[in-house]
Structures are given as C-alpha cells and as structure tokens.
C-alpha cells in the first residue's frame, strides 16, 4: 500500500527590490475578468546587445525608401493646345521690373529708417510733453488748493479772533481782551499828551521848556511827537489855564469810555459764566447717564446699564423737564408732581426746601399767576434740584464729581507714582549688583 501525504510549504517572497512592470499591452477575459499581459512583461529582460563600431559600406550608406501619398484635394494644370480652347479672361501679364542695385536698396532702407525714427521720436516727445503738461497742471492745481486753503484758514482765524473778542468764553479770551484794552488806554493817553500837554512849572528857569520837550519826545516817540503841540509853561497864566481845562476835558472823556468798556467786559464775563455753567452741568449730567463699557477677556466690549446709571438717567430727564420754559400749566403741574415723588424718598434740609418751593409754585399756578412772575422761583427750584442730583447720597453716580472722590483719586494716583518710583529704584539697584 502506498500512502500519499500532503505537505504545505510556505514560500516567502521578498518584493521590496522588485519594480512594477510597465504595462505594454495584453487582454482581459470577459468571462472571469482575468488580465493577461504580453510575454515581454512577464519575462525578465535579456542583456542588451553590445554594438561595436564598424566602418563598412552598410553602416555608412543611408537607406532610402519611397512612399506614395494621395492628397484630399486634387489639382492640375492644363496648357493650351490646338484642339482645346481655354479662356484667358483672368490671365495676368507679369512684367519684370527695373533692376534694383544694392546701393539703391540701402538708400531706401536709410530713408525708411529716418521716417521710423521721426515717428518714434515724435511719439516719445508727445508722451514727454503730455507728462510735463500733466505735472504742470498738478502743480498749478496744488498751488491753487494751497492758496485756497491758506485763505480759508486765514478767514477762519480772523473769524475766530473776532468771535473771541465779541463773545469771549475762556479765561484766555478775557486775558486777551484785557491786554488789548490796556494797550488802547495807553495809546489814548499818549494821544492826549500829544494834543493837550501838561502845564510845566518853569520856576524862573529858561531851560524848563527844553527839558519838558525832551522828556515828551522820549515818552511819545518820534512819530507821535512830530504832530504834538508844544508844552505850556506855568508862567503863562492864560495859556496854562486853557491847556489845563482842555486836558481835563479830554481825560474825562477817556475815563467815560474806559468805564463803558469795563462795564461791557463785566457783562461779557457774566454771560460767559452762565454759558459755561450750563455746558458744565449738561456735560456732567450726560456723563452720569452714559452707559458703562466693560471689556471682556477676549477683547469684546459689553454695554451695560447699571442701577446707578438708570437712576442718574431718570434724574437727568427730570432736570431737563424742570428747566423747560414754554410748557402748559397741566404739563408743569405733572412735572412738579414727578419732582415731589422723586425727592420725597429722602429727608434732608435740601429736600424740605425743594418740597416747599414745589408747593409754592403749585399754589401760584392754581391761582392763575403769570409764568413770567415765577421765573425766579423756577430758577431757584432748578438750582436746588441740581444740588440734589450732585449729592452722592441721592445720586451714586455723582460720587465721581464730589470733592471727596477727587481727593481720593488724587491720593491713589500719588500712591501709584510712589510705587512705580520704588520699583524703578529696586530694579536699578539689582541691575547695578548684577542680580536679575
């Protein structure tokens, strides 16, 4: 008996150094999808045949082959013959022109080159002229704009200077106005001295007039002294009385003008103070009622209305309604009731004064009094309510505007500056000792 045993042998194939063969053709079995390649792909390449250099007739002779081709378009030429009549309507007679020498060809080339250079230079110069023209127009436009800008700036400055003198607002405006007033006063006194000189007491000396004239020339200046009248000595009794009377009259007129101007400056100061106070109150109320901008860690800004801001906004609206002038009686009574219920939450002397004024105005309105007769009462009520708004106990947002808060902020700023200076000194000491 013969027993057949099957043995499985595992063959390991190392394909790491193998190359994928280039596809050179083959076919695929449509029945099972199996692909069959050519034998050249499945067979290892043989060693290349080495060719040696040969010097024979076969290697030095080029092999020629003849191939015929038939084009898609056929054409032929038929010449005239005795037994065929051909039409010559479209025939053209070609004549040989004059023979052109090399010198003539060179001359024509030079002539055409000159024409080309002329057109090229013309185009270049036109472009340059256009560039220069554009540049000139731009410079003229810029100069015109600069001139207009300078004229506008000068006009605005002149208007600003006139406005500063006609309606001054700041301390610098009033300082400028006062300095110009002092300069005008000095100039007017010099004119009075030139037109009506003071009486000089001669005391019997002949040179008194000369000394007085030299002093006046030094005081008035050459231009004003040239048109001045001569001095009058005290020895000339009649002339001295007339000159003294004229001088007193001129000084009195100057003093009246000075008084009038000083009164006008005082009125301007009063008006400027009223306007500045209104603007200060308006800016402070707007700042108290402005929403808070809180910055988050990611840089985004959140707009928040806190309870203090809402309280300040309500008080601001009440103040705006309190200072309104042209309102009806019913509207005014409603405003007074709102004010009464707002301040009634607190019990202070200021609140009691406000309530007393509100009751007085309500009684006068009920009696039918004219609103013009209550202007002072309404102004006092508005001022007391403004003091109510500026009190931190009634309006927490007013704490930033109180003197105590400002003093605390100033002390905190000084502490920060001292702390920064101390850190700077410590850092400099460490660097000097080499400690980092």
Long-range contacts (C-beta under 8 A, 24 or more apart in sequence): 167-268, 167-271, 167-272, 168-268, 168-269, 168-272, 169-272, 169-275, 169-276, 173-272, 174-265, 174-268, 174-269, 174-272, 177-265, 177-268, 178-265, 181-261, 181-262, 181-265, 185-254, 185-258, 188-254, 188-257, 189-254, 190-219, 190-220, 190-221, 190-224, 191-224, 192-247, 192-250, 192-251, 192-254, 193-219, 193-220, 193-228, 194-220, 194-224, 194-225, 194-227, 194-228, 194-229, 195-228, 195-229, 195-250, 196-229, 196-243, 196-246, 196-247, 196-250, 197-228, 197-229, 197-230, 197-231, 197-232, 197-243, 197-247, 198-231, 198-243, 198-247, 199-231, 199-232, 199-233, 199-234, 199-240, 199-243, 199-244, 200-231, 200-232, 200-233, 200-234, 201-233, 201-234, 202-233, 202-234, 202-235, 208-233, 209-233, 281-386, 284-390, 284-401, 285-312, 285-315, 285-316, 285-319, 285-389, 286-316, 288-312, 288-313, 288-315, 288-316, 288-389, 288-395, 288-397, 288-398, 288-401, 289-313, 289-316, 289-397, 308-395, 308-396, 308-397, 309-397, 311-395, 311-396, 311-397, 312-389, 312-395, 312-396, 312-397, 312-398, 314-342, 315-342, 315-388, 315-389, 315-394, 315-395, 316-389, 318-342, 318-385, 319-382, 319-385, 319-386, 319-389, 322-378, 322-381, 322-382, 322-385, 323-382, 325-371, 329-365, 332-361, 332-365, 332-371, 333-362, 333-365, 336-361, 336-362, 339-381, 339-385, 343-385, 343-388, 343-394, 346-393, 346-394, 350-384, 350-387, 350-388, 350-391, 351-388, 353-384, 354-381, 354-384, 354-385, 354-388, 357-381, 357-384
